[in-house]
């Protein structure tokens, strides 16, 4: 015993084996922490990409709602105001072409001559680049035929890869893929947007909405009244 009453035997440090074990535990702990970090970061990136895609879809859908709800129709020259629906596919998704006359400035660039007043708008999915598709917008004078003029489109989103439109048949009480009426506009349309998913081999996210066209009931009533008189 020493003067302090504590044994004075030899003090041993860590052995080489103990150091290796401690180092192995430390490396394993860092590996687990790094794996958790990478997994969390990837999940955050996927969430951010999905949110960005939905923002694109919400923007396109909001513009469609504004423009369709401001649709115009005059039965004196119905051929210039008809709602047009052409079923198409592009890039593996529905790429329907829809067209109507509207007074809304939705989709219109600030310097567009059609930003104010009536104009015909044409919305579809078209090739934005050699290998990419997006939402293509065209505008025409509302008293022009589509086949007389084919303006260059501008693209408002390349995250939205598909567009499907259906119209509600009031008589049959069900949705239809085709619209052949030239003297009326549908009272209700269903728009489905297909938004690009960044996950490999994952299907696109779908954003769907039914949009009421306020002018439609008045147009239909006038047409029914005229047909009844005849």
N, C-alpha and C positions, 0 to 999 in steps of 0.2 A: 504494500500500500504506500502511496505517496503521502505527502503532507495534506493534500486535499481530500484524501479518502477515496479517490477514484483510481481504479486499477490502472497500472502503467504498462499494460501489455501493448504490443505493436498494433497500430491503426492501419487498416487495409483500405486502399482505394478501389475503384471499379475495376473489375477484370475485363479483359479484351472481349470475352463472350458476352458479358453484361452490356458493354458498349455496343456490340453488334445488335443485341436484342433491342436496346433502346433506340438505336438508329432505325432498325426495321419498323418499330412501332411508329416512330416519327414519320417515316416515309409513307407508311400505310395511311396515317392520319391525313397527311397532306394530299395523298391520292384521293381519299374520300372527299375531302373538302373541295378539291379541284373538280372532281366529277359532279358534285352537287352544284358548284358554280356554273360549269358549262351547261348542265341540264337546265338550270334556272334561266341562264342567259338565252339559250335556244328557245325555251318556252316563251320568254318575254319577246323575243324577235318574232316568233310565230304569231303571238297575240297582236303585236304592233302591225305586222303585215296584214293580218285578218281585219284589224280595225281600219287600216288605211283602205283596204279593198271595200269595206262596207261604207266608208265615207264617199268613195267614188260612186258606189251604187246608190246611196241616198241622194247624192247630188243629181245624178241622171234621173232618178225617179221623181224628185221634187220638181225638176224642170219639165218633165213630161206632164206631171199633174197640173202645173200652172198653165202650160200651153193647151192641153186638152180641155181644161175647164173654161178656157177663153175661146173655144172653137166658134167659128161664125158660119152661118148658112143663110143663103137667100134663094128661095125656090123659083125666082124669076129666071135664073140661069144656074140650075142645080149642077150642071156638069162641071162648073168651075169651083164648086164648094163641096163636092162629094168627099167623103171619107174613103180612103183607099188602103187596102190591106193586101200585100203580096207575100205569100209564104216562101221563105228562102232558108238556106242553110249555108254556113261558112265556118271554116275552122273546126268542124265537128260539133257545132252548136246551132240551134235555131237562130236565124238572122233575118227575121221578118222585116219587111219594109212597110212602114206606116206613114201616111201623109194626110194632112188636113189643113184647112185655112184657119188661121188664128189671129187674134189681135195682141197676143202676149209677146213680150220681148224675151221670153225664156229661150235660152241657148244662143241668143243673138249677141255677137260682139258689139261693143259700144259704138264702133264706127260703121256698123252695118246699115245700109239704107233701109233695111227691113226692121230695124229696132223699134220703129214707131209705125203704127197703122197695120192694116191687114196684109198678110202675106201667106203663102203656102209653105209649110215646113215639111221636110222629108227626113225621116229618122230611120236608120238601119245600121247594121253591122257591116263594115267594109274593111278592106285591107289598108291598114295605116302605113305599114312598111312591108318589105318583101316577105317577112316571116311573122308579122304580127297583125292582129285585128283590133278594132276598137269601134266605139260609137261614132258614126259618121252623121253629120248634120248638113243639110242643104236647104237653101231658101230660094223661093221663086216669087215673082209677082203673082198675086192671087188670081189674076185673070189670064194666066198663061197655062198652056198645056205642058205637062211634064216632058212629053216626047219632043217638044219644040226647043227645049233648052235643058242642058245638063251641066249645071255649074259644078265647079270643083267643091268637094266637101271640106269641112274642117272637123277635127276630132276633139271630142270633149273628155274621153276616157279610153285608155287602152287596157284598163283593168276589167272593164265590162266586156266580156267576150261573146255574149249571146243575148238575143232579144226575142221573146215570143209574145204574140198578141192574140187574144181571143175576144170575141164580142158576144154580148148576151142577147139571145133571141127572146124577145118579150112574149111572142106567141107560143113558142114551145117551152119557155121557161128553163132554158139550159144554155150553156156556153157553146159557141160555134167557132171553128177555126177559120171560117171563110166569111167574107162580107161582100155581097154582090149588089147591094142597094146603091143606086146612083142618085136617088131623089130624097135621101135621108141620111142622118148620121146616127150611129148607135147611141143608145142611152147609157150604156155601161160597157167599159172595156177592161179587160184583165191584162196587165203587163207583167211579164216575168223577165227579170234580168239575171244573167248567168255571170257571176263574178269570179275572176281567176283566183284559184287557191294555190298558194306557194308550196304546199306540201306535195312532194313527188307522188304522181299517180292518183292524187286525191281529186274527187269530182268537184266541179265548181260550186260555190255557194249560190243559192237561189234567193232572190229578193222579189217578192210578188205583191201586187196591189191591185185592187179593183178601183177604177176611176170613173166617176159619174160625169157625164157631159151635160151640163144644164140646158143647153139649147135644144137637145134632142127631143124632149117631150113636145115642145111647141112645134118643131118641124114635123114630127109624126102626126100631130093633131091636124095641122093644115093639110097635109097630104091625104089623110083619111077623109077629111071633109070634102076636098075636091073630088076624090074618087067616088064618094057617096053621091055627090051631085050628078056625076056622069052616069 
